[in-house]
């Protein structure tokens, strides 16, 4: 029996070509999504620079002089304040990316945790105050885990003013402890320990608020977006 040209063209090879043609739009969409989520924009670059400041804190044991302490303290302050800058730029220029949402809180936690550990190692956080460092770092891990759980339910744990107050007092405490010596006529070390106590109290309070809010409300979790 004779087979027409049209019938022969409907074989496996033609089906493969059809499948490829149908897949082309989805591949194109994925490529377009990749372009929108490209890594190297200005906010993400600033975040990476904040992570790059972490090794500066590792020099604290060999920079215990007043000058060395001031250099490291100012470096920490500049790095910490970029957290506000990169978030503002990302929202202003509509450059909020998934990798940015991952790296921004990671950079903050890495910077703060490294600073606290190094301050313990050189004795600027005394033994009786180590429990506060454990509370602060433990809370960060717990809230990070909570946000991961919430994201699986399609929710985002919203940042509260308690968390922002915690972050501010935490950064002031670390900066003062890094200065250590009298600075601008003020007893930096004593101020640092005082703010560390305040930061610990706000850490416990904000942590409780996050967990109570997520597990206590119907639907479990908020609907606002947070970058902290």
C-alpha positions as a Python dict, from the first residue, in 0.01 Angstrom:
ca = {
    (1, 'X'): (0, 0, 0),
    (2, 'X'): (137, 339, -97),
    (3, 'X'): (210, 593, 175),
    (4, 'X'): (159, 959, 98),
    (5, 'X'): (419, 1225, 172),
    (6, 'X'): (189, 1385, 433),
    (7, 'X'): (149, 1055, 618),
    (8, 'X'): (525, 991, 619),
    (9, 'X'): (583, 1334, 769),
    (10, 'X'): (383, 1243, 1080),
    (11, 'X'): (649, 1004, 1210),
    (12, 'X'): (863, 1023, 1529),
    (13, 'X'): (1105, 1278, 1383),
    (14, 'X'): (824, 1520, 1311),
    (15, 'X'): (679, 1466, 1660),
    (16, 'X'): (1020, 1554, 1808),
    (17, 'X'): (1031, 1876, 1609),
    (18, 'X'): (679, 1963, 1723),
    (19, 'X'): (771, 1897, 2087),
    (20, 'X'): (1078, 2119, 2057),
    (21, 'X'): (873, 2395, 1900),
    (22, 'X'): (617, 2374, 2182),
    (23, 'X'): (894, 2381, 2445),
    (24, 'X'): (1060, 2689, 2297),
    (25, 'X'): (828, 2947, 2462),
    (26, 'X'): (881, 2796, 2810),
    (27, 'X'): (1258, 2796, 2762),
    (28, 'X'): (1237, 3156, 2648),
    (29, 'X'): (1035, 3245, 2957),
    (30, 'X'): (1290, 3077, 3181),
    (31, 'X'): (1569, 3272, 3014),
    (32, 'X'): (1377, 3596, 3056),
    (33, 'X'): (1325, 3513, 3425),
    (34, 'X'): (1697, 3451, 3459),
    (35, 'X'): (1769, 3792, 3312),
    (36, 'X'): (1532, 3959, 3558),
    (37, 'X'): (1698, 3774, 3848),
    (38, 'X'): (2057, 3839, 3743),
    (39, 'X'): (2286, 3861, 4042),
    (40, 'X'): (2506, 4164, 3984),
    (41, 'X'): (2289, 4463, 4051),
    (42, 'X'): (2381, 4748, 4285),
    (43, 'X'): (2190, 4630, 4597),
    (44, 'X'): (2333, 4278, 4574),
    (45, 'X'): (2682, 4418, 4520),
    (46, 'X'): (2651, 4623, 4839),
    (47, 'X'): (2532, 4313, 5025),
    (48, 'X'): (2835, 4116, 4903),
    (49, 'X'): (3063, 4399, 5017),
    (50, 'X'): (2902, 4373, 5360),
    (51, 'X'): (2993, 4004, 5369),
    (52, 'X'): (3344, 4094, 5254),
    (53, 'X'): (3381, 4311, 5566),
    (54, 'X'): (3357, 4003, 5790),
    (55, 'X'): (3731, 3915, 5760),
    (56, 'X'): (3812, 4260, 5902),
    (57, 'X'): (3658, 4148, 6231),
    (58, 'X'): (3888, 3846, 6237),
    (59, 'X'): (4182, 4087, 6274),
    (60, 'X'): (4059, 4202, 6617),
    (61, 'X'): (4301, 3982, 6819),
    (62, 'X'): (4599, 4145, 6643),
    (63, 'X'): (4450, 4496, 6644),
    (64, 'X'): (4385, 4551, 7014),
    (65, 'X'): (4536, 4898, 7026),
    (66, 'X'): (4313, 5205, 7038),
    (67, 'X'): (4385, 5286, 6674),
    (68, 'X'): (4327, 4929, 6559),
    (69, 'X'): (4003, 4911, 6758),
    (70, 'X'): (3880, 5233, 6599),
    (71, 'X'): (3953, 5106, 6247),
    (72, 'X'): (3762, 4783, 6307),
    (73, 'X'): (3476, 4962, 6485),
    (74, 'X'): (3428, 5213, 6203),
    (75, 'X'): (3451, 4931, 5949),
    (76, 'X'): (3172, 4748, 6132),
    (77, 'X'): (2958, 5063, 6148),
    (78, 'X'): (2993, 5128, 5775),
    (79, 'X'): (2913, 4763, 5695),
    (80, 'X'): (2612, 4760, 5928),
    (81, 'X'): (2464, 5079, 5781),
    (82, 'X'): (2479, 4937, 5428),
    (83, 'X'): (2194, 4710, 5534),
    (84, 'X'): (1964, 5012, 5516),
    (85, 'X'): (2117, 5131, 5189),
    (86, 'X'): (2091, 4811, 4987),
    (87, 'X'): (1731, 4751, 5095),
    (88, 'X'): (1632, 5106, 5003),
    (89, 'X'): (1802, 5084, 4664),
    (90, 'X'): (1644, 4746, 4587),
    (91, 'X'): (1296, 4880, 4656),
    (92, 'X'): (1352, 5214, 4482),
    (93, 'X'): (1493, 5063, 4162),
    (94, 'X'): (1267, 4754, 4172),
    (95, 'X'): (1571, 4526, 4193),
    (96, 'X'): (1446, 4296, 4467),
    (97, 'X'): (1569, 3946, 4377),
    (98, 'X'): (1540, 3603, 4534),
    (99, 'X'): (1917, 3581, 4584),
    (100, 'X'): (1911, 3925, 4743),
    (101, 'X'): (1642, 3813, 4989),
    (102, 'X'): (1869, 3523, 5082),
    (103, 'X'): (2197, 3711, 5107),
    (104, 'X'): (2072, 4023, 5289),
    (105, 'X'): (1974, 3855, 5619),
    (106, 'X'): (2264, 3611, 5583),
    (107, 'X'): (2510, 3902, 5563),
    (108, 'X'): (2359, 4064, 5875),
    (109, 'X'): (2371, 3745, 6079),
    (110, 'X'): (2724, 3662, 5964),
    (111, 'X'): (2850, 4011, 6048),
    (112, 'X'): (2687, 4023, 6393),
    (113, 'X'): (2771, 3664, 6490),
    (114, 'X'): (3136, 3702, 6387),
    (115, 'X'): (3168, 4028, 6580),
    (116, 'X'): (3020, 3878, 6897),
    (117, 'X'): (3239, 3568, 6881),
    (118, 'X'): (3554, 3776, 6827),
    (119, 'X'): (3462, 4007, 7117),
    (120, 'X'): (3436, 3701, 7341),
    (121, 'X'): (3769, 3567, 7215),
    (122, 'X'): (3956, 3884, 7315),
    (123, 'X'): (3776, 3921, 7648),
    (124, 'X'): (3577, 4236, 7568),
    (125, 'X'): (3262, 4041, 7642),
    (126, 'X'): (3330, 3895, 7990),
    (127, 'X'): (3241, 3539, 8088),
    (128, 'X'): (2934, 3644, 8284),
    (129, 'X'): (2788, 3803, 7968),
    (130, 'X'): (2845, 3510, 7731),
    (131, 'X'): (2489, 3388, 7789),
    (132, 'X'): (2366, 3702, 7616),
    (133, 'X'): (2562, 3614, 7303),
    (134, 'X'): (2413, 3263, 7310),
    (135, 'X'): (2062, 3411, 7335),
    (136, 'X'): (2121, 3655, 7048),
    (137, 'X'): (2269, 3398, 6809),
    (138, 'X'): (2017, 3133, 6913),
    (139, 'X'): (1728, 3369, 6845),
    (140, 'X'): (1862, 3447, 6497),
    (141, 'X'): (1875, 3076, 6414),
    (142, 'X'): (1527, 3016, 6557),
    (143, 'X'): (1364, 3303, 6365),
    (144, 'X'): (1542, 3196, 6045),
    (145, 'X'): (1394, 2849, 6092),
    (146, 'X'): (1051, 3000, 6158),
    (147, 'X'): (1066, 3196, 5835),
    (148, 'X'): (1159, 2880, 5647),
    (149, 'X'): (856, 2701, 5793),
    (150, 'X'): (632, 2997, 5712),
    (151, 'X'): (755, 3013, 5353),
    (152, 'X'): (647, 2653, 5293),
    (153, 'X'): (293, 2764, 5383),
    (154, 'X'): (316, 3059, 5146),
    (155, 'X'): (356, 3315, 5426),
    (156, 'X'): (625, 3565, 5513),
    (157, 'X'): (694, 3655, 5876),
    (158, 'X'): (672, 4032, 5880),
    (159, 'X'): (939, 4243, 6048),
    (160, 'X'): (815, 4426, 6358),
    (161, 'X'): (943, 4737, 6530),
    (162, 'X'): (1067, 4506, 6808),
    (163, 'X'): (1303, 4339, 6563),
    (164, 'X'): (1425, 4671, 6424),
    (165, 'X'): (1486, 4804, 6777),
    (166, 'X'): (1675, 4484, 6854),
    (167, 'X'): (1896, 4525, 6549),
    (168, 'X'): (1972, 4889, 6632),
    (169, 'X'): (2064, 4823, 6997),
    (170, 'X'): (2266, 4521, 6889),
    (171, 'X'): (2472, 4722, 6642),
    (172, 'X'): (2529, 5001, 6897),
    (173, 'X'): (2646, 4745, 7154),
    (174, 'X'): (2889, 4580, 6914),
    (175, 'X'): (3024, 4911, 6786),
    (176, 'X'): (3088, 5038, 7139),
    (177, 'X'): (3255, 4712, 7243),
    (178, 'X'): (3476, 4724, 6935),
    (179, 'X'): (3584, 5080, 7022),
    (180, 'X'): (3649, 4955, 7379),
    (181, 'X'): (3856, 5256, 7482),
    (182, 'X'): (3713, 5594, 7579),
    (183, 'X'): (3570, 5743, 7259),
    (184, 'X'): (3436, 6097, 7218),
    (185, 'X'): (3482, 6128, 7593),
    (186, 'X'): (3246, 5836, 7662),
    (187, 'X'): (3323, 5499, 7829),
    (188, 'X'): (3270, 5284, 7521),
    (189, 'X'): (3314, 4947, 7691),
    (190, 'X'): (3059, 5013, 7965),
    (191, 'X'): (2812, 5158, 7713),
    (192, 'X'): (2859, 4850, 7496),
    (193, 'X'): (2779, 4611, 7780),
    (194, 'X'): (2472, 4815, 7871),
    (195, 'X'): (2336, 4808, 7517),
    (196, 'X'): (2419, 4438, 7492),
    (197, 'X'): (2185, 4379, 7786),
    (198, 'X'): (1917, 4591, 7618),
    (199, 'X'): (1969, 4403, 7289),
    (200, 'X'): (1931, 4070, 7469),
    (201, 'X'): (1601, 4177, 7625),
    (202, 'X'): (1471, 4298, 7287),
    (203, 'X'): (1598, 3976, 7129),
    (204, 'X'): (1385, 3765, 7362),
    (205, 'X'): (1084, 3994, 7324),
    (206, 'X'): (1094, 4014, 6945),
    (207, 'X'): (1152, 3639, 6920),
    (208, 'X'): (845, 3575, 7134),
    (209, 'X'): (639, 3816, 6923),
    (210, 'X'): (737, 3642, 6598),
    (211, 'X'): (656, 3293, 6725),
    (212, 'X'): (337, 3396, 6904),
    (213, 'X'): (218, 3586, 6597),
    (214, 'X'): (282, 3297, 6359),
    (215, 'X'): (149, 3010, 6566),
    (216, 'X'): (-127, 3208, 6737),
    (217, 'X'): (-315, 3364, 6448),
    (218, 'X'): (-555, 3186, 6207),
    (219, 'X'): (-376, 3079, 5890),
    (220, 'X'): (-41, 3082, 6072),
    (221, 'X'): (165, 3376, 5961),
    (222, 'X'): (155, 3723, 5821),
    (223, 'X'): (123, 3837, 5467),
    (224, 'X'): (368, 4127, 5460),
    (225, 'X'): (712, 4098, 5314),
    (226, 'X'): (1025, 4138, 5521),
    (227, 'X'): (1395, 4163, 5442),
    (228, 'X'): (1519, 4114, 5797),
}
